[in-house]
Amino acid sequence: MQIPNTPRLQLSLMTLDDGALLFELDQDERVMHFLTGGIKTTQEQINTVMLPRLAQYLNPSRGWGLWKVHALDCDANDQHRLSGEYLGWILVRPMHFFTQAQPYNLELGWRFKHVSWGKGYATEAAKAVMDVVSEPDEVTHVSAIAVEDNLASIAIMKKLGMTFQHKSIHRDPLGDTEAVFYQKAV
């Protein structure tokens, strides 16, 4: 499966050889704030947790995995030059993959470098990915979760057309988290 470039972004599916990009992104406490309380991910965690988890749901023909996002050009008014820079990723996998996978309901998630925040890149990339991965007939919904205080992620969910479903515990082998669940029928 391919995701077409957007006017500002190039998207390609990560491979298990992209651990350096995962590590790079997770070295900013601001990026990790709502995930780990600001604790940076170690290279060992990338190698022993993140990459093995990615290997479990990576399915290029269905578009499941982490879509790496690179900037195609930079805004002349932006103080940071982003042209060609790796900005982050968009997650696609069946909702509740590690507990009770729902292949008809795809979970979208995102993690982006702080330098790209507030510029619409996450929404632009997530929409491009959502539009393609939700095309197969068996996909009926797209969903996303976040901790309730992560207002920026919730704003992206709303911009993608998702609506609040409920607040509950998100079960995961790495630890359970109280989260808000948003969803859109496709």
N, C-alpha and C positions, 0 to 999 in steps of 0.2 A: 504494500500500500504506500502511496506517495501523498504527501500534503503539499499542495502548490504554495510557492512563496506568496507572501502578502506584499503590498507595496513597500513595506519597511523591513520585513523579516524573512529569513530563510529557515526552514524547518526540515530536520532530518532525524531519523530514528537513531537513538543511541545504541551502541553495541556494548558488549561486556568489556571492551577495551577502553571505554570512556571514563574509567574510574577517576582519572586526574581531573576531569571536568566536574564530577560530583564533589570531589574533595575541595576544589577551588571555590565552588559556590557556597559550601558549608563552612567556610572560614570567616564569615562575617557574623558577629553576634546579632546584628539587626535582622539578618535573614533567618537566623535560628531562633529568634525571640519566642515566637508562638509555638515552636516545635519542641524545643529543649530548654527553654528558659534562657537562651543565649549561649548555651554550651556548644562549642564547635565540634564537628564530627572529626574523628581521627582517621588516618589512612587505614588503620586496622579495621575500624568499623565499616569503612567503604568496602574493603576486601572481604570481610567475613559476614557482613550483614546486608549492606545495600546491594552489592553486585549479585550475591546469591538470591536475594529476593527478586531483583530484576529478572534474573534467569528463569524464575518460576512463571512469570506472567508475560515475558517477552514473546510476542507473536507478530512478526512483521506483516504477514498476510492479512491479519485482522486489524493492524494498527495499534496493537497493545504494546505498551512499553513507555519509555521516556523519550519525548520528542525534544531534541536540543534546538535551541533558538539562538540564531545569530543575527545581529543587526546588518542590514544590507547597506544602509547609508546613515549619515548622521544629520542631525538638525543643525543648521548653521548658527542658530541662536543658542544652542546647547553648549554649556561650558565644558561638558565632557564629550570627547570624541568617541562615539560608539561604533563607527563604521567597521564592520567585520568582526566585532567583539562578540564573544559568547555571553549571552545575557541570562540564560537559565533554561528551564525545561517545563514541559507540559506532560503530566502523567495521564495515561489511559490504561485502564484495566477493568475487569468486571468488578462491580460494587461488592464489597465484603469478600474480596478474593481469598484472603487467608483464613476465613472462617466459614462462610456459606456463599460461595461465588454465585453471582447472578449475571450470566453472560448477556442477557437481554437488557441489563441496566449497567451502563458504563460509567465508572467513576472518572472524573476529571480532577486533576490537581495541578498545582503550579508552584514553582519556586524560582525567584528571579533575584539577580544581584541588586543591591540597594541603588546603585547608580542608574538603574533603569526604572525605578519606581516612579509612579505618578505620570508616566508618559503614555500609558495605554498599551504598552507592549504585551503585558500578560493577557489582557482582554483580547487583543488582536490575534495573538498566537492561539489562545484557547478556543476562540471562535473558529479559526481556520481548521484546527484539529477536530473540533466537535462536528463541524459541518461534514467532514469526510468520514470519520469513524462511525457516525450515526446513520449513514446511508443504508447499510445492509438491513434487509427486512426483519431479521431477528432482533435488532436493537430497537427497543421501545422507549427507553428513557436514558437520559444522562443525569448524573448526580454529582454533587460535590459536598465536602464536609469541611468544617473549620471550627476552631475554638470560638466561642461566642464573642470574645474581645477582638478577634481579627477582622476588624471592620473593612479593611482594604480587600481581603479575599471575599468577604460577603458581598461587597459592592461589585466585584467581578462576576460572582454568581448571578446577581440580579441583572447585570448588563448582558449576560448570556441567555437571559429569559427564564432562569430558574426561580422557583418560588420556595419559600420556607415550608418544610414538611413537619419537622419535629426536632426537639432537643432530647438527646439521649446519650448513652454510653456507646462509643464506637469501639468495638472489640477488635483487638489485634494481638498476635502473639508477642509483639514487642512491648505491649502495655495498653491498657484501656484508657480512653480519654473521653471526657464529656465534650460533646460537640453538637453543633447545629447542622442539620441535614437539609440540603436544598436539592430540588429536582425539576426536570423539564421533560415532558413527553415529546417524543420526536416522530 
